[in-house]
């Protein structure tokens, strides 16, 4: 595959019968850089990269400091949750494919970073790929504004804004799909629209869309992959957690609890940083970038 030698290159990586779209920033070619400086592979939040404003700040900040990055879309991005193919754990092979791609480019140090839902995915992946013998080039995990448990976070938020339908009602519908009661007719997978899921109005920006299958794997009580607290203890590489003190979705104590779990499990390099920012870090992107750059420089320069 030929790649344009410029900043902000869009690349389509073949995967299964589909493709993975990524944005590559700061292409480098000299061998010393590829061998010694890590590339940051970035995972999006729940709305995907098309609407993730951190995509416009953090990769450029990393590039100015000499760090390459790839921001990837996954099955969960944008329309994946809407049409039934965005299943949480099915993203793991996609991340593998992108990691293999950057290995093929020559990079020998890989750091995985995620924001919100992406932070849950990063922790899940880091736990599954924690074997330093099999994966010696995976050298760090960065989880930004990451919930202790995504299902619990979504449940609390829906209750806070009086969602329509309620969390318990969506669970009842989804349970009929996966675990129908005796003599209960199984449900079919279908799209559900949840109003007042993100705010107090019925406007589109406060609405979430899933299918019963994608909701069950991401937000339901049985969505084990999305419960970061169950997986963070398996991570053995350096771990950075970043949280906004004014986050309207994730409480700062969730990050503190995740930090404690990772330390108690024996990870010798766990860091946590807190900024006076909300969930999207609007107005604090430079400060977020500085924290990440300092963490990278301290460990991998």
URVEN-V140238 format. One record per residue. RES is the residue in one letter. OMEGA is omega as a letter, one per 40 degrees, with the letter a starting at -180 (NA if undefined). D_LAST is the distance of its C-alpha to the last C-alpha in Angstrom with 1 decimal. Layout:
res:RES omega:OMEGA d_last:D_LAST
res:RES omega:OMEGA d_last:D_LAST
//
This chain:
res:X omega:i d_last:29.6
res:X omega:a d_last:29.0
res:X omega:i d_last:26.3
res:X omega:a d_last:26.7
res:X omega:i d_last:23.9
res:X omega:i d_last:23.5
res:X omega:i d_last:21.9
res:X omega:a d_last:23.5
res:X omega:i d_last:25.0
res:X omega:a d_last:27.2
res:X omega:i d_last:27.2
res:X omega:a d_last:29.7
res:X omega:i d_last:28.7
res:X omega:i d_last:31.9
res:X omega:a d_last:32.3
res:X omega:i d_last:35.6
res:X omega:a d_last:38.3
res:X omega:i d_last:36.2
res:X omega:i d_last:32.9
res:X omega:i d_last:29.7
res:X omega:i d_last:28.9
res:X omega:i d_last:25.3
res:X omega:a d_last:23.8
res:X omega:a d_last:20.9
res:X omega:i d_last:19.0
res:X omega:i d_last:17.1
res:X omega:i d_last:18.0
res:X omega:a d_last:16.1
res:X omega:a d_last:17.6
res:X omega:a d_last:15.9
res:X omega:a d_last:15.1
res:X omega:i d_last:11.8
res:X omega:a d_last:10.3
res:X omega:a d_last:12.3
res:X omega:a d_last:11.2
res:X omega:a d_last:7.4
res:X omega:a d_last:6.7
res:X omega:i d_last:8.8
res:X omega:a d_last:12.0
res:X omega:i d_last:13.7
res:X omega:a d_last:17.4
res:X omega:i d_last:19.5
res:X omega:a d_last:23.0
res:X omega:i d_last:25.7
res:X omega:a d_last:28.1
res:X omega:a d_last:31.7
res:X omega:i d_last:32.9
res:X omega:a d_last:30.6
res:X omega:a d_last:28.5
res:X omega:a d_last:31.6
res:X omega:a d_last:32.0
res:X omega:a d_last:28.5
res:X omega:i d_last:27.7
res:X omega:i d_last:24.0
res:X omega:a d_last:23.8
res:X omega:a d_last:24.6
res:X omega:a d_last:22.0
res:X omega:i d_last:18.8
res:X omega:i d_last:18.1
res:X omega:i d_last:18.9
res:X omega:i d_last:16.6
res:X omega:a d_last:13.6
res:X omega:i d_last:14.8
res:X omega:i d_last:15.1
res:X omega:i d_last:11.5
res:X omega:a d_last:10.7
res:X omega:i d_last:10.5
res:X omega:i d_last:13.5
res:X omega:i d_last:15.8
res:X omega:i d_last:19.1
res:X omega:a d_last:21.7
res:X omega:i d_last:24.4
res:X omega:i d_last:28.0
res:X omega:i d_last:29.4
res:X omega:a d_last:33.0
res:X omega:a d_last:32.9
res:X omega:i d_last:32.2
res:X omega:a d_last:35.1
res:X omega:a d_last:38.2
res:X omega:i d_last:37.1
res:X omega:a d_last:38.4
res:X omega:a d_last:41.5
res:X omega:i d_last:42.7
res:X omega:a d_last:42.1
res:X omega:i d_last:39.3
res:X omega:i d_last:36.4
res:X omega:a d_last:36.3
res:X omega:a d_last:33.2
res:X omega:i d_last:32.5
res:X omega:i d_last:33.3
res:X omega:a d_last:30.0
res:X omega:i d_last:28.1
res:X omega:i d_last:29.1
res:X omega:i d_last:28.1
res:X omega:i d_last:24.5
res:X omega:a d_last:24.7
res:X omega:i d_last:26.0
res:X omega:i d_last:23.2
res:X omega:i d_last:20.6
res:X omega:i d_last:22.6
res:X omega:a d_last:22.8
res:X omega:i d_last:19.1
res:X omega:i d_last:18.9
res:X omega:i d_last:21.7
res:X omega:i d_last:19.8
res:X omega:i d_last:17.4
res:X omega:a d_last:14.4
res:X omega:i d_last:13.3
res:X omega:a d_last:11.1
res:X omega:i d_last:13.2
res:X omega:i d_last:13.2
res:X omega:a d_last:16.7
res:X omega:i d_last:17.8
res:X omega:a d_last:21.4
res:X omega:i d_last:23.7
res:X omega:i d_last:27.0
res:X omega:i d_last:28.5
res:X omega:i d_last:25.2
res:X omega:i d_last:23.7
res:X omega:i d_last:26.5
res:X omega:a d_last:25.9
res:X omega:i d_last:22.1
res:X omega:i d_last:23.2
res:X omega:a d_last:26.0
res:X omega:i d_last:23.9
res:X omega:i d_last:21.3
res:X omega:a d_last:24.3
res:X omega:a d_last:25.9
res:X omega:a d_last:23.0
res:X omega:a d_last:21.8
res:X omega:a d_last:22.7
res:X omega:i d_last:19.7
res:X omega:a d_last:22.0
res:X omega:a d_last:23.1
res:X omega:a d_last:19.9
res:X omega:a d_last:17.0
res:X omega:i d_last:14.8
res:X omega:a d_last:15.3
res:X omega:a d_last:12.4
res:X omega:i d_last:13.1
res:X omega:i d_last:16.1
res:X omega:a d_last:16.6
res:X omega:a d_last:20.3
res:X omega:i d_last:21.7
res:X omega:a d_last:25.3
res:X omega:i d_last:26.0
res:X omega:i d_last:29.6
res:X omega:i d_last:30.4
res:X omega:a d_last:32.9
res:X omega:i d_last:33.4
res:X omega:i d_last:37.1
res:X omega:i d_last:37.8
res:X omega:a d_last:36.0
res:X omega:i d_last:38.1
res:X omega:i d_last:41.3
res:X omega:a d_last:40.9
res:X omega:i d_last:40.3
res:X omega:i d_last:43.3
res:X omega:a d_last:45.4
res:X omega:a d_last:44.3
res:X omega:i d_last:45.4
res:X omega:a d_last:48.4
res:X omega:i d_last:47.2
res:X omega:e d_last:49.9
res:X omega:i d_last:50.1
res:X omega:a d_last:48.9
res:X omega:a d_last:46.3
res:X omega:i d_last:49.0
res:X omega:i d_last:51.0
res:X omega:i d_last:48.1
res:X omega:i d_last:47.5
res:X omega:a d_last:51.2
res:X omega:a d_last:51.1
res:X omega:i d_last:48.0
res:X omega:i d_last:49.4
res:X omega:i d_last:52.5
res:X omega:a d_last:50.3
res:X omega:a d_last:48.6
res:X omega:i d_last:51.0
res:X omega:i d_last:54.4
res:X omega:i d_last:57.0
res:X omega:a d_last:60.0
res:X omega:i d_last:62.4
res:X omega:a d_last:59.8
res:X omega:a d_last:59.2
res:X omega:i d_last:55.6
res:X omega:i d_last:53.8
res:X omega:i d_last:52.4
res:X omega:i d_last:48.9
res:X omega:i d_last:49.2
res:X omega:i d_last:47.3
res:X omega:i d_last:47.3
res:X omega:a d_last:46.8
res:X omega:i d_last:45.9
res:X omega:a d_last:46.9
res:X omega:i d_last:45.6
res:X omega:a d_last:42.5
res:X omega:a d_last:40.0
res:X omega:a d_last:42.5
res:X omega:a d_last:46.1
res:X omega:i d_last:47.4
res:X omega:i d_last:48.3
res:X omega:a d_last:46.4
res:X omega:a d_last:44.1
res:X omega:i d_last:40.9
res:X omega:a d_last:42.1
res:X omega:i d_last:43.0
res:X omega:a d_last:41.3
res:X omega:i d_last:42.4
res:X omega:i d_last:42.1
res:X omega:i d_last:44.2
res:X omega:a d_last:45.4
res:X omega:a d_last:43.2
res:X omega:i d_last:39.9
res:X omega:a d_last:40.8
res:X omega:a d_last:41.6
res:X omega:a d_last:38.2
res:X omega:a d_last:36.2
res:X omega:a d_last:38.3
res:X omega:a d_last:41.1
res:X omega:i d_last:41.4
res:X omega:a d_last:40.8
res:X omega:a d_last:37.5
res:X omega:a d_last:35.6
res:X omega:a d_last:32.4
res:X omega:i d_last:32.0
res:X omega:a d_last:32.2
res:X omega:a d_last:28.6
res:X omega:a d_last:29.8
res:X omega:a d_last:31.2
res:X omega:a d_last:27.9
res:X omega:a d_last:25.1
res:X omega:a d_last:25.9
res:X omega:a d_last:25.2
res:X omega:a d_last:21.4
res:X omega:i d_last:19.5
res:X omega:i d_last:15.8
res:X omega:a d_last:13.9
res:X omega:i d_last:16.2
res:X omega:i d_last:16.1
res:X omega:i d_last:19.7
res:X omega:a d_last:20.6
res:X omega:i d_last:24.2
res:X omega:a d_last:26.6
res:X omega:a d_last:29.2
res:X omega:i d_last:31.8
res:X omega:a d_last:31.1
res:X omega:a d_last:34.6
res:X omega:a d_last:33.8
res:X omega:i d_last:31.5
res:X omega:i d_last:32.3
res:X omega:a d_last:29.5
res:X omega:i d_last:31.0
res:X omega:i d_last:30.1
res:X omega:i d_last:26.3
res:X omega:i d_last:27.2
res:X omega:i d_last:29.1
res:X omega:i d_last:26.5
res:X omega:a d_last:24.0
res:X omega:i d_last:26.7
res:X omega:a d_last:27.5
res:X omega:i d_last:23.9
res:X omega:a d_last:23.8
res:X omega:i d_last:27.4
res:X omega:i d_last:26.6
res:X omega:i d_last:24.2
res:X omega:a d_last:20.7
res:X omega:a d_last:18.8
res:X omega:i d_last:16.0
res:X omega:i d_last:17.9
res:X omega:i d_last:17.3
res:X omega:i d_last:19.9
res:X omega:a d_last:20.1
res:X omega:i d_last:23.4
res:X omega:i d_last:24.3
res:X omega:a d_last:27.8
res:X omega:i d_last:28.0
res:X omega:a d_last:30.0
res:X omega:a d_last:29.1
res:X omega:a d_last:27.9
res:X omega:i d_last:26.0
res:X omega:a d_last:28.2
res:X omega:a d_last:27.8
res:X omega:a d_last:24.5
res:X omega:i d_last:22.2
res:X omega:i d_last:20.3
res:X omega:i d_last:19.8
res:X omega:i d_last:18.8
res:X omega:a d_last:16.2
res:X omega:i d_last:14.8
res:X omega:a d_last:14.7
res:X omega:i d_last:12.8
res:X omega:i d_last:10.2
res:X omega:i d_last:9.9
res:X omega:i d_last:9.9
res:X omega:a d_last:7.1
res:X omega:a d_last:4.8
res:X omega:a d_last:6.6
res:X omega:a d_last:6.2
res:X omega:i d_last:3.8
res:X omega:NA d_last:0.0
//
